[in-house]
Amino acid sequence: MALKTLVKVGKISNLSDARYCAGMNVDMLGFRVVAGQDHYVSPELFKEIRGWFSGPAIVAEAYGIQKNEDLPAIIQQYLPDLIELSLQDLLKIHSPSSTFILSTTVEELTAQEDVIASYRNQISKIIIPASTKKELITELKGFALQGSPEEKPGLKNYDTLSTILEQLEIAD
């Protein structure tokens, strides 16, 4: 089954979320790749998880990246299709060959339009908070959801995630 719109699920930190989301045909799975950040997934754990699913694009959620020199190791270890970060994080790095998802607000987009313009060819998608006023949104192309920790390996409650994904499924 396919989903009606683009869906990214971030903060994936366990195999259960990754396999469930891949099975639901989610388009992108995001993994936190900066050590010390909440929901961080080590390169070793990522490799274990990655071996058990196929389909979704891999997003390296690089929130909190400290410097440009940290990016090559992230790219080598996680082999992401996209790198997701805030505007503040984006300004710390220079990677002309990378494609980004920018997580920001409509207000920041407007205020920093000149700065963002220099990255326009590299920014594939923009994520804005769900609390954004509808009249400020000119175009909606998908949803960004979040995974959650497992209670213990293999034991997981998908009530919230499944409710949303099932609403987005296209009936055969």
C-alpha positions as CSV (number, residue, x, y, z in Angstrom):
1,M,0.0,0.0,0.0
2,A,1.1,3.5,-0.7
3,L,0.6,6.7,1.3
4,K,-1.3,9.7,0.0
5,T,1.5,12.1,0.6
6,L,5.2,12.3,1.5
7,V,6.0,11.1,5.0
8,K,9.2,11.3,7.0
9,V,9.5,9.7,10.4
10,G,12.4,11.0,12.4
11,K,14.1,10.2,15.7
12,I,14.2,6.6,14.8
13,S,16.2,4.8,17.4
14,N,15.2,1.2,17.2
15,L,14.7,-1.6,14.8
16,S,11.0,-1.9,15.6
17,D,10.2,1.7,14.4
18,A,12.4,1.3,11.3
19,R,10.8,-1.9,10.2
20,Y,7.2,-0.7,11.0
21,C,7.7,2.5,9.1
22,A,9.3,0.8,6.1
23,G,6.5,-1.7,6.1
24,M,4.0,1.2,6.0
25,N,5.8,2.7,3.0
26,V,7.1,5.8,4.8
27,D,9.3,7.8,2.3
28,M,12.1,8.8,4.7
29,L,13.5,7.6,8.0
30,G,15.5,10.0,10.1
31,F,18.3,9.0,12.6
32,R,20.0,11.4,15.0
33,V,23.7,11.2,14.1
34,V,25.3,13.7,16.5
35,A,26.7,12.1,19.7
36,G,25.2,13.6,22.8
37,Q,21.9,14.6,21.3
38,D,18.6,13.0,22.4
39,H,17.8,9.8,20.5
40,Y,21.4,9.5,19.2
41,V,21.9,6.4,17.1
42,S,25.6,5.2,17.0
43,P,27.0,4.2,13.7
44,E,27.2,0.6,15.0
45,L,23.5,0.5,16.0
46,F,22.5,2.2,12.7
47,K,24.3,-0.5,10.7
48,E,22.4,-3.2,12.7
49,I,19.1,-1.5,12.0
50,R,19.9,-0.7,8.4
51,G,20.4,-4.3,7.6
52,W,16.7,-5.1,8.4
53,F,14.7,-2.8,6.1
54,S,14.7,-1.4,2.6
55,G,12.8,1.3,0.8
56,P,12.8,4.5,2.7
57,A,15.5,7.2,2.1
58,I,17.9,7.7,5.0
59,V,18.0,11.1,6.6
60,A,20.9,12.0,8.9
61,E,19.4,14.3,11.5
62,A,22.5,16.4,12.2
63,Y,21.0,18.8,14.9
64,G,23.8,20.1,17.1
65,I,26.6,19.5,14.6
66,Q,29.5,21.5,15.9
67,K,31.7,22.1,12.9
68,N,32.1,21.4,9.2
69,E,34.8,18.8,9.9
70,D,32.2,16.5,11.6
71,L,30.2,16.1,8.4
72,P,32.4,13.8,6.4
73,A,32.4,11.2,9.2
74,I,28.6,11.3,9.4
75,I,28.3,10.9,5.6
76,Q,30.8,8.0,5.6
77,Q,29.2,6.2,8.6
78,Y,25.5,6.7,7.8
79,L,25.5,7.1,4.0
80,P,22.5,9.4,4.1
81,D,20.3,10.4,1.2
82,L,19.6,13.7,2.9
83,I,20.9,15.7,5.9
84,E,18.3,17.4,8.2
85,L,19.3,20.4,10.3
86,S,18.4,23.8,11.6
87,L,19.4,27.0,10.0
88,Q,22.0,27.6,12.7
89,D,23.5,24.1,12.1
90,L,23.4,24.6,8.3
91,L,25.5,27.8,8.7
92,K,28.2,25.8,10.5
93,I,28.9,23.5,7.6
94,H,29.9,23.7,4.0
95,S,29.0,20.7,1.8
96,P,28.2,21.7,-1.7
97,S,27.5,18.0,-2.7
98,S,24.9,17.4,0.1
99,T,21.2,17.7,-0.1
100,F,19.4,19.2,3.0
101,I,16.1,19.2,4.8
102,L,15.9,22.5,6.6
103,S,13.9,22.5,9.9
104,T,12.8,26.1,10.6
105,T,9.9,28.4,11.2
106,V,8.0,30.5,8.6
107,E,9.2,33.6,10.5
108,E,12.9,32.5,10.3
109,L,12.5,31.7,6.6
110,T,11.3,35.2,6.0
111,A,13.8,36.9,8.3
112,Q,16.8,34.9,6.9
113,E,15.7,34.8,3.3
114,D,19.0,36.2,2.0
115,V,21.1,33.6,4.0
116,I,18.9,30.7,2.9
117,A,19.0,31.8,-0.7
118,S,22.7,30.8,-1.0
119,Y,21.6,27.2,-0.1
120,R,18.5,27.1,-2.2
121,N,19.9,24.6,-4.7
122,Q,20.8,22.2,-1.9
123,I,17.6,22.5,0.2
124,S,15.3,19.7,-0.9
125,K,12.6,20.1,1.7
126,I,11.6,22.4,4.5
127,I,10.0,21.2,7.8
128,I,8.0,23.7,9.8
129,P,6.3,23.2,13.2
130,A,2.8,21.7,13.2
131,S,1.7,24.8,15.3
132,T,2.3,27.1,12.3
133,K,-0.8,29.2,11.5
134,K,-2.5,27.7,8.4
135,E,-2.7,31.1,6.7
136,L,1.2,31.3,6.6
137,I,1.5,28.0,4.8
138,T,1.3,28.4,1.0
139,E,2.0,24.8,0.1
140,L,2.0,21.5,2.1
141,K,3.7,18.5,0.6
142,G,3.9,16.0,3.5
143,F,4.2,15.2,7.1
144,A,7.1,14.8,9.5
145,L,6.4,12.4,12.3
146,Q,8.6,11.0,15.1
147,G,9.5,7.6,16.4
148,S,9.6,6.8,20.1
149,P,11.7,4.5,22.3
150,E,10.9,0.9,22.7
151,E,9.7,-0.3,26.1
152,K,12.1,-3.3,25.6
153,P,13.3,-4.9,22.4
154,G,10.4,-6.0,20.3
155,L,7.8,-4.4,22.6
156,K,6.4,-1.2,21.1
157,N,3.2,0.8,21.2
158,Y,2.4,2.2,17.7
159,D,-1.1,3.6,18.5
160,T,-0.3,7.3,17.6
161,L,2.0,6.5,14.7
162,S,-0.3,3.9,13.2
163,T,-3.4,6.1,13.5
164,I,-1.8,8.8,11.4
165,L,-0.2,6.4,8.9
166,E,-3.4,4.4,8.4
167,Q,-5.3,7.7,7.7
168,L,-2.7,8.4,5.0
169,E,-2.9,5.0,3.3
170,I,-4.4,4.8,-0.2
171,A,-7.0,2.1,-0.3
172,D,-6.4,-0.6,-3.0
